[in-house]
Amino acid sequence: MGSKPFQGRPLLFTGALLWLTIGIPAQAEESQPERARDLRYGWALYDYHQGNAFEALTQLAVAREQGGIQGHGDHPALVEGGLMLSWGMTREASRLFTRLLGENGEGSTLSPDIRNQAWFYLGKVFYLEGEHTLASKNLDRVDGDILADANYDLFREWIYLRARLAMISPRFGDESELTSLKGQLEATDIWSLYLQYNSAVSALDAGDAAAAETDWKELIAILDQTRHTGEPDAERQGLLERARLSLSRLHLRENHFDEALEVLGAMPMDGVFSDQALFDYAVAATGQGRPERALDALESLSDRALFLPWRQQVPFARAYVLEQMGVPERALPAFKRAADHYEARIGELSGIRSRLSEESLMAQLSVQRDGDGMLTDPYGRLRVEPVDFGLAEVLATEAFQQALGELNELYRMQSFITERQSRFDAFRTILDTREQQRQVRIAQTRQALEEQQADQWRQLHQEFRETISAALAGEDAEFFMTSEQKALRDKLDEVETTLAELPDDDTTASQRATYQRMRAYLDWWIVDDYGVNRWAAQRQLRGLNHEMERFQAQRQRVEALMAEDARQAELARRIADSERELAVLGQEVSEALVSARQILLNRVDRMLAAQQAELNGYLVASRHAQARLADKLFRASHSAGAGDE
């Protein structure tokens, strides 16, 4: 146990970050609202709480392209960074946080506590992924005093992570700094206890078995003193059992069998590590020269299912102990049963490897589900248990869990892409319907234009303009006469016709004289009103020209719209571009699926091959022991028969 077991992709980060960005004041001047002020932000948060990280990221990206989310400052970007981390996009999230918070958080409008916690979670993610340099860089940005005031639990974990980095490499901290970090935690703090366990492991790796033994004994003493306080703490109990198991194995390595038996005797029979403790107890008892006690431990262990690979050594160990007890008659059939067991198991593994596929692998895994799909733990890993516990060892590895989670996410993304592709068919149907409606409207418009007789009106307007222009050029005053003047002229023309038919006498002479005066008056009136009448005609012509221009412009616009629909074309272009982009994304996802599937199967195949190799060693040893004992028994029986003769 080299570190505290909290591996996995950190959906915990987004949960904590959403609590930070929504539940507490985020800026000194303005408190973050409890409700989303922007509908798009609310939509993204809804998708997040439904467990749809990809959809939430999509909503945030769309909102950013449409002008950004209003009323929430930088917090949507923080949430986006958390969602990126939940999808394993650590590099992208790191760039986003660095851009948002600044290299050292300077100039950011976020409050110091949120800034600290953002750096803490980012550093923690890199630590979980084994990126220790990046983890140290981000954890060093955290202000410990501010973090302790804001969230003391995170402060304790921050101390633990920095201390672990210092243990891993001197580049992240020297011995004095490590001592200082340990001193900031209470001796009974769970993080301090994990540090002490890992300190023992580091000392053992460095070849200092005495220091490792001292650390483990001190750890066991502390846990023994605090476990009876009435606190139901399974984690402390598990750490205590693990420390005892590690200490006993150190004693076994040094051939201190009495000390090993004493430590193992204090372990519970129903604990997390009880099976491993039983086997180690059998080894210690055998080394102590007490095979009967070893056989009792192995008999108890053999009654349990031999699913885990390390338990496969139990049948051979049981037969070996019987041989050491000096009962070859019992040891020989035990070795035979062990050999048969290993041979059958090797055959099973060969069959599993030959039929290994994604379907057969998933059939061996029981994934917990609810109405919305597969369940995940707080770190984004699938809640899954093996149907065959022979897969428990590989299933427990972080690499397998991450590969399995990525495969599931890729399938979800592929389903998302397929669902989006199906929408394009609906979009095309909408476009076709719009085009049909447009053609109907075009036919109706053309009919209306024909009924307006636009060409005839345009021709009449042109003739009218030419007539007025000619009258203006010839200064034709009579053309611009008013209706009253035209009426008087017509009346005078009738009088002139009538007078022409009358005889010449005094009466007609007087009438003709009156006519001449009226004709002269009309001529004077026409000439006198020429300028006014001409201006009035020109004004009406200008008004008519303006209306005809508007009419022509509207008609041209209608004709242009009927000829081509720019909006329809733009929609069709955008749909075609989106289809191409989605097709490229779909191809990339398909390739990633093939790669993820192969990685997953390769890990399982390597695990099965390693099990086969180990079992083959036990099989060979069992056959050799069986042959040796058979020969020994044969020689003994032959010697006994010769003595009788």
N, C-alpha and C positions, 0 to 999 in steps of 0.2 A: 504494500500500500504506500505508494510514493507520494501521494498528495490527497487532499480532501476530495472525495468523489462528487464533484459537481460539474462533470463534463457535459457538453452538448451545445446545440445552437441556441442562443439566448433569447427566446421569446420573453423571458423574464425581463430583459432589458426594456422592451417596448412597454410591458405592463407597468414597470416602475416609472418609465419616462412619461407615460400618459398620466399617471397619478401626479407626477411632478408638474406637468404642463397644464393640467386642468384643475387639480385640487388645491394648489397653494399659490400665493402671489409669486409671479414670475419676474416682475420688474419693480424697481423701487417706486416709480411714479404711478404705475398702473397695475391693478390686480387682474390676473387672468380670469376671464369669465367662466362660470360653471357650465354655461350653455354655448354651443357653437354659434358664432355670429355669422358665419358664412356657410351656406347650405352645402357647398362642395366639401368643406372641412368636416361637417357632420356626416356626410355620406362616407368619407374616407374612414372616419372613426367607427362608423357602423360596420363597415367591412372588416376593420381590424378586430372588433369585438366578436364578430362571427367567425374569426379564425382565418379570414381570407386575406392573407398578407399581400398576395400578388394583386388582387383587385384593389386593395387600399393604396398600394403603390401606384397603380394605374390611375386611380382617381386623383391622387396628388399631382401626378405628372400632367394630366389633362388640365387640372386647375392652374398649374404653373404656366402652361401654354396659353391659357385663356386670360392671363393677366394677374394670376396669383390669388392667394386667399387673403381676404381683408379682415382686419379686426383681431388677429391673433399673433401679430409680430413674427418672430422667428420660430415660434413653437411648431408650426406645421413641418418646418424643415427638420427640427429635432425628432419629431415623430417619424418622418420619412427615414432619417438615419437609423432609428431603432428598427423600423421595418426592414431596412436593408440588412441589418445585422441578423434579424430573424431568418433571412433567406441566405445567410452565409456570405453576403456581399460586404466583407469586412474592409476591403481596400476602398470601395466606393464610399462606404460609410465614414471611413477615416478621412477621406478627402473632403466629404461634406462637413464633418464636424470641424476639421481644421479651418476650412473656409468660413464657416459660420461663427466659430468661437475665436478665431485667430490662433496664431501659433501658441500663445500662452494665455489665451482668453482675454487679451487686452482689447479694449475698444468694443467689446460685446455689450449689448443692452440687457443681456440676461443677468439675473441675480447671481451672486457668487456661489450660493449653495447649489443651484441648478447647474451652473458651469462646472463645479467640482464633481457633481455626481455624473454628469455626462462624460467627463474625462475618466472617472473611475470605471464606469461600465464599459467604455471602449477599451481601457487597459485590461479589464477582466476578460473580455472576449478574446483579445490577442493572447492572453495567458492560456486560456482554455484551448486555443488552437496551436499552442506550442510556439507562437511567435514572441519569444521572450524579449527580444530587443525592442519591438514595437510596444509590447506590454509595459516594459520599464519606462519607455519614453512617455507614455500617456499617464501612467500612475505617478510619475514624478511631477506632473503638472498639477496634481491635486494638492490643495491647501488642507493639511491635516486638521488644523484648528477649526476651520469653517466646516469641514465634513463632520467632525466630532460633535459640533453644536447642532448641525442640521439632522444628522442621522448617525447615532453612535454605533449601531449594528454594522453599517457600512464602513465606518471608521475601523472597527475591529477586523473586518474582512480585508480592508485595505492594508492594514499592518501585516496581516498574514501573507497576502500576495507579495508584498515587497520583501518580506523575510524569506519566502520561498525562492524568489528570484535571486536573492543574495546567496542562498544555499546552492543554487544551480550553477552560478558562475561568479567569480570575483569581479567581473565587469559590472555587475549590478549592485555591488556592495561588499565592503570588507568585513572582517570579523567583528570589529568594534561597532560598526553600524548594525550588524545582525544582533549583537548583544543589546544594543540600544532599542531596537525594534521589539525584541522579546520582552524587555523590561517595561514596555508600555501596555502589556497585557497581564491580567491577573493569572496566577499559576493555575487556577482551576477553570479558566476560560477555555471553552471548547477549541477555539482557534489556537490558543497556547499549547493545548494538549496535542493537537495535530502537528504543530511545529516541533514539539519534542519527539513525536514519533518519527517524523521525517528527518529530524536531526540524527536520530539513531540509524536510520537507513543510510544517510549520507556518510556517517562514520564507518559503517560496515563496508560500504562501497570503497571507502578510502583505505580499508585494511585495518582499521582500529576497532577490533572486536570488543576490547575492554570498555571503550567509550560507549559503544552501542549497547552493551549489556547494562551499563550504569544508567543510561537514558531510559531504557525500557523498564528497568526495575523502579526508577523514580516515577515513571508514568503510571505503572501498575499500582504503586503505592497511593498516588494521588487519586486515581480513579476508584480504588478500593475504599478510600476514606469518604469520597463524595457520593458514592452510588446508593447509600442508605439514607439519604436526606429526604426521601419521600418524593423526589422528582421522577416522574415516569419518562426517563430519557433513554430510548432505545439506541440512540446514536452513541452515547457514552458507553453503554454496555457492549455494543459492537466493537468500539475502539479498544475496550479493555480485553475482549477476547482476542482481537487481532494482535494486540501487543503481547499477550501471553503466548500465542501461537508463534510469533516471530522470535520471542525469547527462547522458547523451547527448541526451536529449530537451530538457533545459535548454539545452544547446549549440545544438541545432537551433532552438529558439525565439529564441535570440540571434543566429542565423545564423552561428554559429561552426562551420562545417562540418568544418574540419580537426580540431578538438578532438573533435567528435562521431565522426568516422571512427576516430580513434585509440582512443577508449574502446570503440566497438563492435567494433573489430578484435580486442580482447582477450577477447571473449565466445566461448564454445564453440559449435560448430555443433549439438551434440546436447543443449543445455541446456534448462531449463524455458522460457526466454524467447527461444529461438533464432529462432523465426518472427518475433516482433516486432522482434528485433534486425536480421534480414535486411531487413525492410521499411524500418526507420529508416535502415539503411545505404544502401539505394537512394535514399531521400530526400536523405541527406547527400551522396551521390556526385553526384546530379543538381544539387544546389545548388552543389557544388564545380566543376561544369562537366565532370564525367567521366561522361557517360551510359552509356558502355560498362560501367563497373563497376556502375552502377545496374541495367543490363539483366541482367548476370550474377546479381546478387542476386535480382532478380525472377524470372528463369528458374528459379533453384533453389527459390524459394518457390512458383512456379506448379506445380511438379511434385508439391507436397504437396496433400492434400485441402483444399478450400476450405470447410470446415464452419463455422468460427467467423465471425460477422458481420463483424468488422473485416478479415478476409482478402478479403472480397468486392471491395475496392478494387484488388486486385492486377491483374486483367485490364485495367482502365482505366489503371492506373499503367504497366503494361508497354507499352501502346500509346502512351501519352504520351511515355515515354522514347524509343521508336522515332521518334516525330515530332521530338523534340528532337535526335536523332542525325542528322536530315536525311535520313531514308530513308522518305519518304511512301509509297513503293510497299509497304513492309512495314507501315507504321503503319496504312494504310487497312484492310486485312483484319483487323489486330489490333483496331481499333476496332469493326469489324463483328462479330467473334467476341465481343468484350466486350458489345456491345449485345444480341446474341442470348442470351448467358449471363444477363444481367440480366433480359431479358424472360422467359426461361424460369423463372428463379428467382422472379420476381414472380408468375408464374402459379402456381407451386408453392405459394407462401405464401398466395395467395388461396384456392386449393383447401383448404389446411390450415386456414385460418381459417374457411371456410364449413362444414367438417366437424368443427370443433374440439368435442370432448366429453371427458368424463373417460376414456372407454374409449380414444379415439384418442390422448389424451395419455399414458395409462399404457402404451399399446402402444409408445410411443417411448422408454420408460424401462425399463431392465433393473435390477430390484431383486434384490439378493443375498438368498438364502433358505437356511435350514437346515431340519432336521426339525421345528422348533418354530415356524417362521414367518419373518418378515422380519428381517434382521440390521440392527443399528444400530451407530453408532460410539460412542466414549466419551461423546459429548455428546447422545445420544438421536436423532441424525439418521439417516434411512434410508441404508443403503449402496446407492446407486443410481448408475447410469451411463447416459448418453443413447445410444440406438440411433442417432439422427441427431444428430451433434455440433453441428448448428445450434442445438440447445437447451442447449448447454453453458453459454452465457453466463447465461441466466436460471436454469439449474439451479444455478449457482455462487452465486447471491445468497442471502443469509441469509433474506430475506423468503420466497422461494420454498421454501427448505428447511424453514423453520418451518411454512409453510402445508401442505406435503406431509406433514410429520410429524404435524401436528394432524389432517389428514384421515385418516391411517392410525390414529391413536389413537381418533378418533371411530368408525371402522369397527370397531375392536376393542371399543370400549364398546358399540356397537350389537349386536355378536355376543354380548357378555356379557349384555346385557339380554334378547336373544332366548333365550339358553340358560336364563336365570333364569325367564323367562315360561313356558318349556316345563316347568319344574319344578312350576309351580302345578297343572298337570293331574295330575301325580303326587300332589300334596298332596290334591287333590280326590278322587282315587281312594282314597287312604288314609282320608280322612274318610268317604267312602261305605262303605268296608269296616268302619270302626269303628261306623258307625251300624247296619249290618246285624247285626254281632255284638252290638251293644247290644240290638237288638230281640229277638234270640234269647234273650239272657240275661233280658230283661224277661219274656218268655213263660214261661221256666223258673221265674223267681221267683214269678210270679203262680200258677203251678201249685202250687209249694211252699206258698204262703200259703193256697191253698184247701185243701190237704191238712191243714194245721195246724188248720183249723176255728176260726180266730181269733175270728170273730163269736160263735160259741157259747160259747167260753171267756170272752169279755168279758161276755156275758149272765149266765152262771153266777156270775161274780165279782160282778156288780152285785147279783144276788139274794142272794148270801151276805152281802154287806155290809149290805143292807137287813135281813136276818133278825137279824144280830148287833146292829144298831142298835136294832131293836125289842125284843130281849131285854134289852139294856142299859137301855133306857128303862123297861121293865116290871119290872126287877130279877128276871128269871125265872132263879132259881137252878138249876132243873132243866135248863134249856137248856145250862148250862155244866158239867153233870156229866161226870165222867171215865168212861172205859169200864168201870172196876171198879164204880163206883157204879151205872152203867146195868145192868150184869150182875146186881148184887144186887137192884136194883129189879125187874128182870124175874123173878128167882127168887122174890122175895116176892109178886109178882103171881100167880105160879103157885100158891104156897102158899095165898094167900088164896082162890083159886078152888077149890082142893082142900078147904080147911076149910069152905068154904060148902056143900059137898055132904055133909059128914059129919054124923052125928046129934050132938045135944048130950049129952055124958056127961062123966065126970070126965077121961077121957083127952083128949078133944078140947078140953075147957076148958083143960087144961094146955098143949096145943099152941097154942091161940089166945092164951094169955097170952105164950107164948114169941114168937109171931109179932108181937104188939103191941110187945114189947120190941125186936125186931129192926127193926120199922118205925120205931119212935121213934129207934133208933140211926141208921138211914139218913137220917131227916130232919135229925137233929143233924149228921151227917157232911156232908150236902149244904150245910147252912147254914154250917158251920164252914169248909168248903173253897171257899165261893162266891168270895171275894176272889181266892184263888190261881187258881182255875179261870178266872175272868173275865180276870185279867191274862194268863194263858197264851193264851187265845183272842184277846185283843186283840193280843198280840205276834205271833201267827201271822198275824193279819189285816194288821198293818202290813207284815210280810215279804211277804205276798201282794200287797198294794197296791204295794210297791216293785217287785216283779218284773213286775207287770202294767204299771206305768208304763214300765219299761224296755222291755217288749215293745211297748207302744204307740209309744214314741219311736222304736224301731228300725223299726217298721213304717211310721211316718210318714216317716222318713228314706229308707227304701226306696221309698216311694211318690213322694217328692219327686225322688229320683234317676231313677225311671222316668218321671216326668212331664217332666223337663228335665235335660240334661247341660250344666252350666255350662262344664266344660272343653272339651267339643266346640264349644259356642257361641263360646268365647273363641278357640279355634283358627281357627274359620271366620271370625270377625271380623278376626283378625290377617291371615289370608290375603287377605281382601277388601281390607283397608287397604293391604297390601303391593302387591297387584295395581294398585290405583289409583295409588299412589306410583310404581310402576315404569312404569305407562302414561304418567304425566306426564313422568317422566324420559326415556322413550323418545321422546315427542313433542319434548321439548327437544333431544335428541340428533339427531333427524331434521332439525329446523330448523337446528341447528348444522352438520350435514352439508351441507345445501343452501347455507348461507352459505360454509362452507369450500371447497366445490367451486367456487362461483362466484368466490370470491377467487382461487383457483388458476387457473381458466380466464381470468379477467380479466388476471392478470399475464402469462400466456403470450400472450394476444391483444394486449396492449399491446406486448410485445416483438416479436411478429410484425409489428404495424403499424409500429413504428419501423424494423424491418428493411426493410419494403416502401418506406417513405418514403426511406430512405437509398439503397436500390437504384434507386428511381425517379430520384433525382438523378444517380446514375452512368449510368443508361440515357439520360437526356436529354443529359448531357454527351457520352456516346459517340456518340449520333446526330448531335449538333451537330458534333463533331469529324469524324465520318465524312462529313457533308455538306460541311464546310469543306475537307477533304483531297480529296474527289472533285472539288469545284469547282476547287481549286488544280491538281490533276493534269489536269483537262480544259482549263483555261486554258493550262497549260504545253504540253500536246500540241497545242492549237490554235495557239499561238504558234509552236511548232516546225514545224507543217505550213505555216503562212503563210510562214515564212522559207524553207522548201524551195521553195515556189512562186516 
